[in-house]
Amino acid sequence: MRITDYELFAVPPRWLFLRIETSDGLVGWGEPVVEGRVKTVRGAVEELMDDFLLGEDPTRVEDHWQRLYRGGFYRGGPVLMSAIAGIDQALWDIRGKSFDAPVYELLGGRVRDRVRVYQWVGGDRPEGVADAAREKVDAGFTALKMNATSEFRRIDTPAAVESVGERLAAVREAVGPDVDIGVDFHGRVAKSMTKRLADALEPNDPFFIEEPVLPEQNEFLPHLASHTSIPIATGERMYSRWDFKEVFESGAVDVIQPDLSHAGGITEVHKIASMAEAYDVALAPHCPLGPVALASCLQVDACSPNALIQEQSLDIHYNEGGDVLDYLADPSVFDYEEGYVSLPDGPGLGVEPDEAVLRERAGHDDWHNPIWRHDDGGVAEW
């Protein structure tokens, strides 16, 4: 069996699908994308596919990963690792189909029957979160996530801090103590304010605080961890096991959130999960993306004892013009029940995109995240 062809489909809301075809007629799917940099990642995928993979045996997944990563003197970073990630997903899909088995069966077999998921509430500038939270809990979800704040100054006012605490308090009052509520700082908060925000949030027991500082400031996390009892989560902007070494060794992080479409795919995140287990750190893969990325996450969740919960993008505020179920030939594979999703049991990734819908909607590559500014005109973290 050899790789004979590939296609890329840029579709709304901000996703890129990769289709790899083989000489035996098997097709593998991946999602190589950096949200807002679709054209750039597309170029990286095309270069890697043309230079390294056309004509090769697709089942040598680990060897291909090593060649794609180590075959260039300059390596790592969001663009290259996202390109590798989508290719890796598609190769695992083909390998699983060639053995007529789910990918997780090739990674040692499942350690659970279903995976808990959380549901986003609110938007980038969180509003109406209490009502939205109540609706999602009524729909069966037992875990939620919300943004902590919108633009936040390097040292902000007592009123700004108080509003963050009040927002979580309103959600907690709406859903009660049996629902977990993650609070995402989104890297918007400078380290000078993280302790104050943690103090404001702590009375209402958040599930975790996510990306409390930018990954460039990870050396601050031990100081934050010593200040608060709230579990700390981070990792969506870390792209390989080498990026995660520091946070594991610091002992400051309780939950890691590598993204299967950014951090080297199934091959790399499976290794990151094992590293995390050795440091008693939970796994909660980042995934505000499409169905192939989610299916890839579930393959790793299935066989990782330390998998805690899974992000998924149904109804997320970014999904304008397309949602996670729109591109599936069989959307029922992601039926959510009692806050869980069952493991896909089909071969490979266990999902099949609807090619007709992909071809109809292809050509959408102009999404970019907004540029936020403070009151003085300076650029704010989005």
N, C-alpha and C positions, 0 to 999 in steps of 0.2 A: 504494500500500500504506500502511495506517495501523495504528497500535497500537490494538487494540480491547479488550483485557482483560489481566489478570495475576492470578497466584495465588502464594501463599507457603506453603512446607511446612517446618515445623520438625520435624526428625527426629533420632533418636539417631545417633551419640553426642552431638553438640553443633553440628549443622549446620543451615543455612537455605538452601533452594533457592527460586529465583525462576523462574516460568514466564511468559513474555510471549507473547501471541498476537496475530496480525495479521489484517487483513481478507483477505489472500491465503491464509490457512490455515497460514502458516509459524509455527513456534514456536521461541523462543529460550530458553536456559537460563543461569542465573547462580547464583553462590553469594555472596550478600551477608551476611556474618556477622562479628560480633566474638564469639569464643568466651566464653560466660558473659554476654553481653549481647544475646541473641537478641530479646527483646521490644523493646528499645530500637532496634535496627537495623531490625526489622520496621516500627516506626512511621516511621522515617526513609524507608525505601523506599516505604511507602504515601504519604507526603506528597509525595515527589518524583514518583512515578508519577502521582498524581492531579492535582498542580498543574502539571506540566511535560510529561508524555509521552503521556497518553491522547489519541488522535486524531492524533498526529504521525506523520510518516514515520520508520520505525525505522532506515533506512539512513544517515541523516545522523549518524553516530556521533560524529565529532569535534565537531560543532556542539552536539549534545546534551550531551557532556561539558563543554564550555565553559559552557553554560547552567546545568547542575546545579551546577558548581563556582563560577562567578563570579556566578551569579544571586542568591546570598545574600551579604549584607555580611559575615557571620561564616562562615568557611570553614575547611576542613582538619580534622584530628583523626580519631580512629579511627572514630567512629560515622558521620559524614557520608561520609568517604572509603570506608568499607566498603559503605555503601549505594550510592554511585556505582559502586564496583567491580563489584558484582553486576549492576547494571543494564547497565553497559558490557559485561560478558561476554555477557549475553543479547543485546544489540544486535549485537555482533560475530557471534554465532552466527547470528542472522537474516541479517545482511549476507552472511556466507559462504554460507549456504544459498540466498540469492537469486541468487548468482553460481555456485552449484554448485561451490564451491571451499573448501578449508581456509582458515582465517583467515590462516595464515602465507603463503599465496600472494598474499593481498591486501596483505601487509606487506613485499613485496619478494622473497618466495620463500625456500625453505629453504637454509641453508648447511651442513646436516648431515642424515644419514639417520636417526639415532637419538640418544637423549639418555641419558647416564649418570645413574643414580639411586643414592641411598644409602638404607640401611635402618637404622632405629632399633634399638638394643639397650638393655636395662635400662629402668628406670622413672624417675619423678620423684626417688625416693631410690634411686640406682642400686645394684642388687644382682645378683649372678650374671652379670655382663656378659661375662666370659670365655667361659663355656659358651654363652651366647646368641650371642656374636659368631662362635664356631666353627660353630654351626648355620647362621647366615645365610650365611657364606662357603661352607659345604658346599652351600647352596641356590643358589649362583651369584652372590651379591652381592660386589662388589669394593670397596665403600666402605660405611662404617658411621658412625653418630653416637651419642653417649652423653652423658648429663648428667655434668658434672664433680662435682657435689656436691649434697647436699640443703641444709638450712638452714646458713648460714655466718655466723659472727659478724663484726662489723666488723674486729676483729683477733682471729684465731682461733689455736689452739694449733699447735705444731709437729706434733703427732700428726695433727691435722685436715688439714694441708697434705700430710703424708707419705702419708695415705690416698688422696688424690686422685692423686698420682703412682703409687702402687702399683696403683691400679685400672687406669690406662691401661697400665702395664707388664704387667699380667696379660693384658689384651686383646691387646697387641702380641705377647706370647709365644704366645698362642693362635692368632693368624692370620698371623703373620709379617710381613716387610717389604713385601710386594707389595699389601697392603690398606691403603686410606686410612681413617683414624679421625678424624672430627671430634669435638671436645669442646665441649659447650655449657655456658657459664657461666650462661646463662638470666637474666642480670641479677641473680643472687643474691649476687654477690660485690662488696663495697665496693672502691673503687679502692685502698685501703690494703693489700689482699691480692692484687691481680691479678699483681703482679710476682713474688711468692713462688710463686703457683700456676703461672705460666708457667715459672719455673725448675724446678719439680717435674715438669712435663709435658715439657719440651723434650728430655730424653734419649731419649724414645720417639717423637719426630717426629709429633706430631698433624698432621692434614690442615689444620686451622685451629682457632683458639679463637673461639667464637661468643658474641656479646654479652658480652664480658668485663666491661663496665660497663653500667649503665643508659643509655639514649639521652640522658637528661638530663645525663649526665657525659661526653658525647662529646669535650669539649675535652681530656680526659685521654688520649685514644687516641694522640696523637703521642708522649707520654712512654712509654707502654707499647710502642709500635712501636720506639722507640729502644733499648729494653731487651731485646727478644726477637727471635729469628729466625722464630718461629712466625707464619704468616699470620693476620691478624686479619679476622674476619667480623662484620658487624652489619647491621641494617636492618629486622628484622621489625616493629619498633614505630616505623617512620618511614613517613609516609603520602603523600608527594608528592615531586616533584623538588626542591622548595624545601627540604624537610627534609634531603635528601641533599647539598645544596651544600657545607655545612661539612665533611663528612667527605671529600668529593672534594678540596676545596681544601687540607685539612690534609695530604694524602698519607699518612695513617696506616692506611687500610683497604685490604685486598687483595681482599676478596670482599664484595659487597653482596647482601643477602637481602630485597629487597622482597617483600611478599606480594600476590599477584594478587587476593585477596579483601579486602585492607585498603588497598592503596596505589593506589586509583583504577582498578583493572582493567587490561585489556590496553592501552588507549590510553595510560595514564600510565606503566606499567612498561616499555613499549617505549621510551618517551622516556628513562626513567631508565637503561635498559640502554645506550642510545646515549651518554648523558652519561658513564657508567662507562667505556665503551670509550675515550673521549677521555682519561681519566685512567689508562688501563692497569689498570683494576679489573675483576675477574671478576664474573660474575653467577651466583648460585645461589638461585633464588627459594624463599622460605619457603612450605611447603605441608603442614601437618599436618591437612589438611581432606579434602573429598570429591572425587568424580570430576570434577565440572564445574570446580572450582578447579584440579585437576591438569591437565585438558585445556587450560585457559586458559594455565597456565604453559608447557606444551609448545609452544603456538603462538608464544610469545615466545622460548623457547629455540631453536626451529627456525630463526629468522631473525636471531638475535643472535650475531655471531662470538665474543663474549666469554663466552657461556654455558659454565659449567664443569661443573655437576652440578645435579641436581634432587632436592629433598626430596619424599617421597611417604609416605603414612600407613598403608600396609598393615601390619597387626599392631601399630601403635603403641599404647603403653600407655593412651592416652586412649580408644581405640575400643571402648567397652563398649556393646553393644546394636546395633552397626552398624559395618561396615567399608567401605573405599573401593570394593570391587567389588560390595557388596550392592545398590546402587541403580542398577546399570547393566542395560539391556536386553541388552547384549552385553559381558560382562566381559572377553572375549578381547582387546579393544582395548588393555588394559594388561597383556599378557603380558610378564613380565620375563625376559630372556634374557642371560646372561653379564654381569649387572649393568647392562643397558641396557633402555630401553623404546623401541619404534619410534614414529615420529611418527604420530598419528592421521591417516588419509588421507581420512576422510569430509568432507562439506561442513560449513562452520561450525566448531564446536569438535571435531567428529568423534566425539562421544559422545552417546548418547541415554539419559537416565534412565528407569528403569522406573516409570512413573506409578502403576501399581497398588501397588507396594511403598511409594512415597512417600505415597500416600493412606492406606494401611493403617497406616503408622507415624507419620503426622503428629500434632502436638500435643505434641511433646517440646521444651519450651522452658525447662526448669528446671535445666540444668547450670550450675554455677558452680565456678570453680577453688577449691581448698581455701585456707583461711586458716592459714598456718603461724605458729608462735610460737617464740621463743627460750626458753631455760630460765628466764629471768627474767620471762616473760609478755609481753614486747614482741613486736610484729608483725614477722615475718621476711619477706623477699622470697620469693615462690613462683617 
